[in-house]
Amino acid sequence: MTRARKKKIRTLAGALALAPFLALVGLAPAADSAEPPRAAAADSIAHGASAEPPASTPGAVASAGPAGDPASEKVPPMPRRVEEVVVQAVRADVDTPVTKTDVPRAEIERKNLGQDVPALLADLPAMTYYSDTGLGNGYSYVSMRGVGPTRINFTLDGVPLNEPEDGTLYFVDFGDLGSSVESLQVQRGVGTSAAGVASFVGSVNFASLDLAEETGTTARFALGSFGTERATVGVQTGRLGSSGFKAYVRGSYQATDGFRDNSEIRQRSLFAGLSHESEKGYFKLFGFLGRERSQSAYYAVEPEVLEEDPRFNPLTPDDKDRFGQQFVQAQYTRFLSETTSLAGQLYVNDAGGWYRLWNSSRTALREYGLDWTNLGAAVTLKTTLGPLGVTWGVHGSDFGSRRTRDVVGGARSYENRGFKDEASTFVKLSRDAGDWHLYADAQLRWARFRYDGTVAVDPVSWAFLNPKLGVRRDLGKDLSLYASVGMTSREPGRGDLLLGEENISVTHDLDEVKPEKVVALELGAAWKRGPFAAQVNLYDMEFRDEIALTGEQSEVGLSIRRNAERSFRRGLEWDLAFRPREELAFRFTGNWSWNRIRSWTQFYEVYDGAGEWAGTTSRTFADVEPVLSPPFVGNLIVEGSPLPGLTLGATGRYVAKAWLDNTNAGGIATPAWWKVDVSASFDLSRYVKTGSPRLKLVVENLFDEERIWANGYSWLYATRDGAGRESLGAIPYYFPMATRSVTAVLDLGF
């Protein structure tokens, strides 16, 4: 949650910023050739794909020369779809042997009511989410395979969104991103190489909205329970005369009082884009400006309190924040031939603001200031060498942050700065040999962190080699199998290095916290026949020195983590679809997992019979389940159109219990929970001829379940009696999700 405005651009960032354009200046003119065919749509097993898959979907046979001779294989032309061009460095294509889910624009529009991104991802395999407010807006967080968002790589048009210092990402700062996204791809496992924080357990990459050829305006207005209101208007200019330019702008306002007491959120955001397309190249500029103000709700609550008042929030209206974030990226792709392109990209990601929190004795209201800026550049070359497809990329970024703490109306307590530089390069190789699709990927990544405060500490740097190999085999047009193995290492975050301190009080050895490493094996199958489609995969992720959650919180509500020498996550994931006819569809997604930490040492504060602190003690536990890793998550989705213009939908979700600490102490777990959401959508255009109006009603948590405590943490302690015997104790704290809520949405298009 760090947020520092830079006063100057350091040498590394300046050099990297010039690199793409220096590379482009020296290029020979592109070959004057007709535009190659546009690529077929990406594979989708759960979004109403046609019964006969296009040639580019899993299960299709690659074009080959006589007798399947690899030397005579035909290389497909370079994709020119706008969406594919801007994400070509990070996305896996249809034949890449990785575990992934593609979500196209139509699916995003169906789900999107203005929620923040974690809520939009919730029904994908192995995904869970919760929010501080109890609703889909505000501070919300997504986990993948039981691992939190700081170890998920998030990109927008190939640009890293995670804050480099701690890997955090707060979608609350730029609400309604979903309305400006053309598609997204979720890769589970180590996936393919990407810029920014290492893809340790997976990645989510967004492609910004394609700019339309024709002029158009869309609007959405929503009202709902708990004071929820949303309004957004987007305008596409279409092609501007003969210039070849197209533009887009969208403004959004979202507000809610929150399910929990004193959890009000107000969000304003502006998204804008500009593009130019020609036979020789493609240019896109895209960015956003976001502002939010909220009352804080990041403290969880004891179960006995929630039983009496499920909306209770221990924080007061004085505990609040104000933050903003601004982002812009510019990318130019030069088409050198039908099979070669070179892209250069520059970006700036900047955020800042403050939050206030009373001290424990409520004698001082503290204001924590957080500001940061990340500058970066990337170059990507995509080409073919005989039968090989080659993608090479280089990325560098320069990051600086500033943190302060003041007493409101009083003096400054501290100020410190953090600096993080990163550089990486990767090579991806692919080869299609008849029914076989081979893939190799290697990334070399370097990072350096430096802390500047009142207590001096030495800087620390790391270098990692992250290799991946995979193969996919087509068994006819209906079935394909794949296998992949990869290794990823990543450095600790700032909070890990400084042991949860915002401003360090003693000298820390920044080499004490070890980098974490995972070796991941993925085995999967994709099948489609008639109305049936399925994607099923097994995974085994073996961790060394995993920086695991302890279940504890820092003074400002951030999770504390430390190394676990050996751990693993193994499981089965599925995404099954059945569409017996065009107007009726079923989908079942889920994850069953077996997750363990081999050995965990837990430290306890010890109190005597009078409640006075009496020291510390520790216990070691073997073969325990890691924090907040439910062994089963399942989603059943049904959607149908019983009448023309009417669409009905229902989603059932079940999540098994998850431990709140790594000791697996009895009763210290989130309870298993389930809920049902329903929706009805009415096409009103037959009655109202202007604006293509569509009305949608959504009821979440239809059966008004009150014990949906989706996340939390714990406090572990020990008591010592007069004879010196110690007994262990624990108190769980939970974040409640909302009881029944209703939202009405009106969509208009002109």
Stockholm file with secondary structure:
# STOCKHOLM 1.0

chainA/1-750         MTRARKKKIRTLAGALALAPFLALVGLAPAADSAEPPRAAAADSIAHGASAEPPASTPGAVASAGPAGDPASEKVPPMPRRVEEVVVQAVRADVDTPVTKTDVPRAEIERKNLGQDVPALLADLPAMTYYSDTGLGNGYSYVSMRGVGPTRINFTLDGVPLNEPEDGTLYFVDFGDLGSSVESLQVQRGVGTSAAGVASFVGSVNFASLDLAEETGTTARFALGSFGTERATVGVQTGRLGSSGFKAYVRGSYQATDGFRDNSEIRQRSLFAGLSHESEKGYFKLFGFLGRERSQSAYYAVEPEVLEEDPRFNPLTPDDKDRFGQQFVQAQYTRFLSETTSLAGQLYVNDAGGWYRLWNSSRTALREYGLDWTNLGAAVTLKTTLGPLGVTWGVHGSDFGSRRTRDVVGGARSYENRGFKDEASTFVKLSRDAGDWHLYADAQLRWARFRYDGTVAVDPVSWAFLNPKLGVRRDLGKDLSLYASVGMTSREPGRGDLLLGEENISVTHDLDEVKPEKVVALELGAAWKRGPFAAQVNLYDMEFRDEIALTGEQSEVGLSIRRNAERSFRRGLEWDLAFRPREELAFRFTGNWSWNRIRSWTQFYEVYDGAGEWAGTTSRTFADVEPVLSPPFVGNLIVEGSPLPGLTLGATGRYVAKAWLDNTNAGGIATPAWWKVDVSASFDLSRYVKTGSPRLKLVVENLFDEERIWANGYSWLYATRDGAGRESLGAIPYYFPMATRSVTAVLDLGF
#=GR chainA/1-750 SS CCCCCCSSCCHHHHHHHHHHHHHHHTCCCCCCCCCCCCCCCCCCSSSCCCSSCCTTSTTCCCCCCGGGCGGGCCCCCCCCCHHHHHTTTTCCCTTSCSEEEEECHHHHHHHCSSCCHHHHTTTSTTEEEEESSSSSSSSEEEEETTBCGGGEEEEETTEECSCTTTCCCCGGGGCCGGGGEEEEEEEESSCSCCSSSCCSSEEEEEEECCCCSSCEEEEEEEEETTTEEEEEEEEEEEECTTSCEEEEEEEEEEEECCSSTTCCEEEEEEEEEEEEECSSEEEEEEEEEEEEEEECCCCCBCHHHHHHCTTCCSSCTTSEEEEEEEEEEEEEEEECSSSCEEEEEEEEEEEEEEEEEECTTSSCEEEEEEEEEEEEEEEEEEEEETTEEEEEEEEEEEEEEEEEEEETTSCEEEEEEEEEEEEEEEEEEEEEETTEEEEEEEEEEEEEEEEESSSCCCCEEEEEEEEEEEEEEECSSSEEEEEEEEEEEECCCHHHHTTTCSSCSSCCCTTSSCCEEEEEEEEEEEEEETTEEEEEEEEEEEEEEEEEEEEEECTTSCEEEEEEEEEEEEEEEEEEEEEEETTEEEEEEEEEEEEEEEEEEEEEEEECTTSCEEEEEEEEEEEECCTTCCSEEEEEEEEEEEETTEEEEEEEEEECCEESSTTCCTTCEECCEEEEEEEEEEECTTTCCSSCCEEEEEEESTTCCSCCEEEEEEEEEEEECTTSCEEEEEEEEEEECCCSEEEEEEEEEC
#=GC SS_cons         CCCCCCSSCCHHHHHHHHHHHHHHHTCCCCCCCCCCCCCCCCCCSSSCCCSSCCTTSTTCCCCCCGGGCGGGCCCCCCCCCHHHHHTTTTCCCTTSCSEEEEECHHHHHHHCSSCCHHHHTTTSTTEEEEESSSSSSSSEEEEETTBCGGGEEEEETTEECSCTTTCCCCGGGGCCGGGGEEEEEEEESSCSCCSSSCCSSEEEEEEECCCCSSCEEEEEEEEETTTEEEEEEEEEEEECTTSCEEEEEEEEEEEECCSSTTCCEEEEEEEEEEEEECSSEEEEEEEEEEEEEEECCCCCBCHHHHHHCTTCCSSCTTSEEEEEEEEEEEEEEEECSSSCEEEEEEEEEEEEEEEEEECTTSSCEEEEEEEEEEEEEEEEEEEEETTEEEEEEEEEEEEEEEEEEEETTSCEEEEEEEEEEEEEEEEEEEEEETTEEEEEEEEEEEEEEEEESSSCCCCEEEEEEEEEEEEEEECSSSEEEEEEEEEEEECCCHHHHTTTCSSCSSCCCTTSSCCEEEEEEEEEEEEEETTEEEEEEEEEEEEEEEEEEEEEECTTSCEEEEEEEEEEEEEEEEEEEEEEETTEEEEEEEEEEEEEEEEEEEEEEEECTTSCEEEEEEEEEEEECCTTCCSEEEEEEEEEEEETTEEEEEEEEEECCEESSTTCCTTCEECCEEEEEEEEEEECTTTCCSSCCEEEEEEESTTCCSCCEEEEEEEEEEEECTTSCEEEEEEEEEEECCCSEEEEEEEEEC
//
